[in-house]
Amino acid sequence: MPSAVMKILLALIFFLSLSWNSEGQFADWCIADEQTPDDELQRALGWACSNGAECSKIQANQACHIPNTVKDHASYAFNSYYQKFKHKGGSCYFNSAAILTAENPSHGSCKFEYLP
């Protein structure tokens, strides 16, 4: 009996830990895949910034410049593009350089946008 209760509690904790938006849908963010080499991330970052992503916040002295890594800057740009275009056919692909996550990647003063 205690084992069954424990399983139910663990399932409940897992369910409650998922990110949901106000409409009952899963919230998702698009971030750089950690397995992608920096040169590929840099090309995809450039593409995202040239095709509608909001990249001003990853510039020097801006909220999302630190940490100053290609992976972190690419994550911000990928997510910006994805949130802006996901309802217009845009994806979180970036030539296999990105992945979707249910965990909000915002940190400190750097807030990653989420649009339902």
C-alpha positions as a printed NumPy array, in Angstrom:
array([[  0.   ,   0.   ,   0.   ],
       [  2.7  ,   2.592,   0.85 ],
       [  4.302,   1.831,  -2.522],
       [  1.088,   2.715,  -4.38 ],
       [  0.749,   5.986,  -2.462],
       [  4.365,   6.854,  -3.264],
       [  3.774,   6.224,  -6.975],
       [  0.719,   8.451,  -6.941],
       [  2.612,  11.229,  -5.138],
       [  5.524,  11.02 ,  -7.582],
       [  3.159,  11.153, -10.554],
       [  1.395,  14.167,  -9.039],
       [  4.691,  15.97 ,  -8.416],
       [  5.779,  15.316, -12.008],
       [  2.468,  16.541, -13.396],
       [  2.585,  19.729, -11.333],
       [  6.175,  20.452, -12.39 ],
       [  5.241,  20.765, -16.076],
       [  5.028,  24.289, -17.474],
       [  1.542,  25.228, -18.581],
       [  0.336,  28.457, -20.095],
       [ -2.916,  30.182, -19.201],
       [ -4.781,  28.334, -21.951],
       [ -3.88 ,  24.897, -20.576],
       [ -1.234,  24.215, -23.217],
       [  2.339,  23.219, -22.478],
       [  4.708,  26.192, -22.488],
       [  7.774,  25.713, -24.641],
       [ 10.974,  27.569, -25.385],
       [ 13.495,  26.986, -28.161],
       [ 17.145,  26.738, -27.088],
       [ 20.482,  25.752, -28.594],
       [ 21.269,  22.037, -28.518],
       [ 24.354,  21.589, -26.309],
       [ 25.708,  18.967, -28.724],
       [ 25.906,  21.409, -31.636],
       [ 29.396,  22.772, -32.387],
       [ 29.901,  26.528, -31.911],
       [ 30.53 ,  27.19 , -35.613],
       [ 27.135,  25.695, -36.512],
       [ 25.457,  27.617, -33.693],
       [ 27.082,  30.835, -34.934],
       [ 25.734,  30.318, -38.47 ],
       [ 22.237,  29.556, -37.142],
       [ 22.431,  32.548, -34.769],
       [ 23.297,  34.824, -37.679],
       [ 20.405,  33.421, -39.71 ],
       [ 17.925,  33.894, -36.841],
       [ 19.035,  37.494, -36.221],
       [ 18.807,  38.262, -39.954],
       [ 15.342,  36.751, -40.282],
       [ 13.282,  38.358, -37.549],
       [ 14.687,  37.331, -34.163],
       [ 15.05 ,  40.143, -31.629],
       [ 18.829,  40.121, -31.059],
       [ 19.437,  43.519, -29.476],
       [ 19.368,  42.056, -25.937],
       [ 22.391,  39.817, -26.623],
       [ 24.568,  42.795, -27.589],
       [ 27.254,  44.121, -25.212],
       [ 25.905,  45.88 , -22.099],
       [ 22.402,  44.45 , -22.602],
       [ 20.378,  42.151, -20.305],
       [ 21.172,  38.885, -22.123],
       [ 24.789,  39.475, -23.175],
       [ 26.132,  37.573, -20.142],
       [ 26.951,  34.716, -20.235],
       [ 28.844,  35.75 , -23.371],
       [ 28.826,  32.393, -25.173],
       [ 27.654,  31.372, -28.617],
       [ 25.337,  28.788, -27.035],
       [ 23.635,  31.296, -24.748],
       [ 23.286,  33.96 , -27.433],
       [ 21.986,  31.374, -29.922],
       [ 19.446,  30.147, -27.364],
       [ 18.094,  33.658, -26.9  ],
       [ 17.91 ,  34.324, -30.655],
       [ 16.416,  30.905, -31.467],
       [ 13.708,  31.389, -28.868],
       [ 12.955,  34.917, -30.047],
       [ 12.504,  33.693, -33.628],
       [ 10.481,  30.65 , -32.563],
       [  8.088,  32.61 , -30.332],
       [  7.564,  35.23 , -33.048],
       [  6.916,  32.794, -35.901],
       [  5.646,  29.53 , -34.357],
       [  2.025,  30.342, -35.21 ],
       [  3.008,  31.305, -38.765],
       [  4.797,  28.073, -39.678],
       [  8.133,  28.829, -37.987],
       [  9.913,  25.996, -36.205],
       [ 12.634,  25.343, -33.666],
       [ 14.887,  23.508, -36.083],
       [ 17.765,  25.786, -37.148],
       [ 19.421,  23.014, -39.15 ],
       [ 19.309,  20.655, -36.127],
       [ 21.024,  23.22 , -33.874],
       [ 18.053,  23.746, -31.517],
       [ 15.654,  21.83 , -29.299],
       [ 12.396,  22.576, -27.494],
       [ 12.284,  22.637, -23.714],
       [  9.478,  23.001, -21.19 ],
       [ 11.903,  24.599, -18.716],
       [ 12.015,  28.391, -18.875],
       [ 15.642,  29.3  , -19.742],
       [ 15.376,  32.852, -18.341],
       [ 18.109,  33.785, -15.881],
       [ 18.802,  36.893, -13.82 ],
       [ 17.68 ,  39.968, -15.749],
       [ 17.581,  38.018, -19.04 ],
       [ 13.968,  37.059, -19.662],
       [ 13.202,  34.674, -22.516],
       [  9.945,  35.56 , -24.214],
       [  7.044,  33.116, -24.225],
       [  4.005,  33.694, -26.406],
       [  1.052,  31.309, -26.081]])
